[in-house]
Amino acid sequence: MNEKIKTLQIIHLAICAGTAIAYYIIGDISLETLRIPTIDTSSIVYLAIPALAFVLSCALFKMQLKQIDPKLKLENKLPIYQAASIMRWAVLEGAAFIILFIKPDFILFGVLLIIYLIFLRPTEERINNDLSGL
């Protein structure tokens, strides 16, 4: 089981590191760029991107976990949990990249998505908590 968790942690690290490096290189992050941008009616859509990504990633994750048969042993639940986690991280990563490339003024919200993504690091305790609620 520890090998499967290590694999999931490596995938998570790669997603987080790749996104963070892209933000560092492409985003040209400085204290000036990490400010709350002025929000008007034409830019409200870009503010909705991180919010929708958060809601969609949580919904997809929970929907995938509901498909797991509660009678299965923990080792048999892990592949579905891994797929659900990768789907969740992909939505967050995609939203961060959309913000970076389409509206770099909102880079602060992309950084917040990356920070949230980092906090979703899979641990044995988190996996047990997520799978015990089935």
C-alpha positions as CSV (number, residue, x, y, z in Angstrom):
1,M,0.0,0.0,0.0
2,N,2.8,2.4,0.8
3,E,4.2,1.9,-2.7
4,K,0.8,3.0,-4.2
5,I,0.7,6.1,-2.0
6,K,4.3,7.0,-2.9
7,T,3.3,6.7,-6.6
8,L,0.4,9.0,-6.0
9,Q,2.6,11.5,-4.1
10,I,5.1,11.5,-7.0
11,I,2.3,12.3,-9.5
12,H,1.1,15.0,-7.2
13,L,4.6,16.5,-6.8
14,A,5.1,16.5,-10.6
15,I,1.8,18.3,-11.2
16,C,2.5,20.9,-8.5
17,A,6.1,21.4,-9.5
18,G,5.3,21.7,-13.2
19,T,2.6,24.3,-12.6
20,A,4.7,26.3,-10.1
21,I,7.7,26.3,-12.5
22,A,5.5,27.4,-15.3
23,Y,4.1,30.2,-13.2
24,Y,7.6,31.2,-12.2
25,I,9.0,31.3,-15.7
26,I,6.0,32.5,-17.7
27,G,4.2,34.4,-15.1
28,D,7.1,36.7,-14.2
29,I,5.9,36.7,-10.6
30,S,6.8,39.7,-8.4
31,L,5.1,41.6,-5.6
32,E,3.6,43.9,-8.3
33,T,2.0,41.1,-10.2
34,L,0.7,39.5,-7.0
35,R,-1.9,42.1,-6.3
36,I,-5.7,42.0,-6.5
37,P,-6.6,43.3,-10.0
38,T,-9.3,45.8,-10.7
39,I,-12.5,43.8,-11.3
40,D,-15.0,45.2,-13.8
41,T,-17.9,43.6,-15.6
42,S,-15.7,42.4,-18.5
43,S,-13.3,40.6,-16.2
44,I,-15.8,39.0,-13.8
45,V,-15.6,35.8,-16.0
46,Y,-12.0,35.4,-15.2
47,L,-12.7,35.6,-11.5
48,A,-15.2,32.8,-11.9
49,I,-12.5,30.4,-13.3
50,P,-10.9,29.6,-10.0
51,A,-14.2,29.4,-8.2
52,L,-15.6,27.0,-10.8
53,A,-12.4,24.9,-10.8
54,F,-12.6,24.5,-7.1
55,V,-16.3,23.5,-7.2
56,L,-15.9,21.2,-10.2
57,S,-12.8,19.5,-8.9
58,C,-14.5,18.7,-5.5
59,A,-17.7,17.5,-7.2
60,L,-15.8,15.2,-9.7
61,F,-13.7,13.9,-6.9
62,K,-16.7,13.0,-4.7
63,M,-18.6,11.6,-7.7
64,Q,-15.7,9.2,-8.5
65,L,-15.4,8.1,-4.8
66,K,-19.1,7.3,-4.7
67,Q,-18.5,4.7,-7.4
68,I,-16.3,2.7,-5.1
69,D,-17.8,-0.4,-3.6
70,P,-17.6,0.0,0.2
71,K,-17.1,-3.7,0.6
72,L,-13.8,-3.7,-1.2
73,K,-10.5,-3.7,0.7
74,L,-8.5,-0.5,0.9
75,E,-5.9,-1.8,-1.6
76,N,-8.7,-2.4,-4.2
77,K,-10.1,1.1,-3.6
78,L,-6.8,2.9,-4.3
79,P,-6.8,2.7,-8.1
80,I,-10.2,4.5,-8.2
81,Y,-9.0,7.0,-5.6
82,Q,-5.9,7.6,-7.6
83,A,-7.9,8.3,-10.8
84,A,-10.3,10.6,-8.8
85,S,-7.3,12.5,-7.3
86,I,-5.6,13.0,-10.7
87,M,-8.9,14.2,-12.2
88,R,-9.3,16.7,-9.3
89,W,-5.7,18.0,-9.7
90,A,-6.0,18.2,-13.5
91,V,-9.0,20.5,-13.2
92,L,-7.2,22.8,-10.7
93,E,-4.0,22.8,-12.8
94,G,-6.0,23.5,-16.0
95,A,-7.7,26.5,-14.4
96,A,-4.4,27.8,-13.2
97,F,-3.0,27.6,-16.7
98,I,-6.1,29.2,-18.2
99,I,-5.6,32.1,-15.9
100,L,-1.9,32.3,-16.7
101,F,-2.3,32.3,-20.4
102,I,-5.6,34.1,-21.0
103,K,-5.6,36.7,-18.2
104,P,-2.2,37.2,-16.5
105,D,-3.6,40.1,-14.5
106,F,-5.4,37.6,-12.4
107,I,-2.2,35.6,-11.6
108,L,-2.9,35.9,-7.9
109,F,-5.9,33.7,-8.2
110,G,-3.8,31.1,-10.1
111,V,-1.2,31.2,-7.4
112,L,-4.0,30.6,-4.9
113,L,-5.1,27.5,-6.9
114,I,-1.5,26.2,-6.9
115,I,-1.4,26.7,-3.1
116,Y,-4.7,24.8,-2.7
117,L,-3.3,22.1,-5.0
118,I,-0.2,21.7,-2.8
119,F,-2.4,21.3,0.3
120,L,-4.2,18.4,-1.4
121,R,-1.0,16.3,-1.1
122,P,-2.0,12.7,-0.6
123,T,-1.1,11.1,2.7
124,E,-2.1,7.9,4.2
125,E,-4.3,9.7,6.7
126,R,-6.1,11.8,4.1
127,I,-6.7,8.7,1.9
128,N,-8.1,6.8,4.8
129,N,-10.4,9.7,5.8
130,D,-11.6,10.1,2.2
131,L,-12.3,6.4,1.8
132,S,-13.8,5.9,5.2
133,G,-16.6,8.3,4.4
134,L,-18.0,5.9,1.7
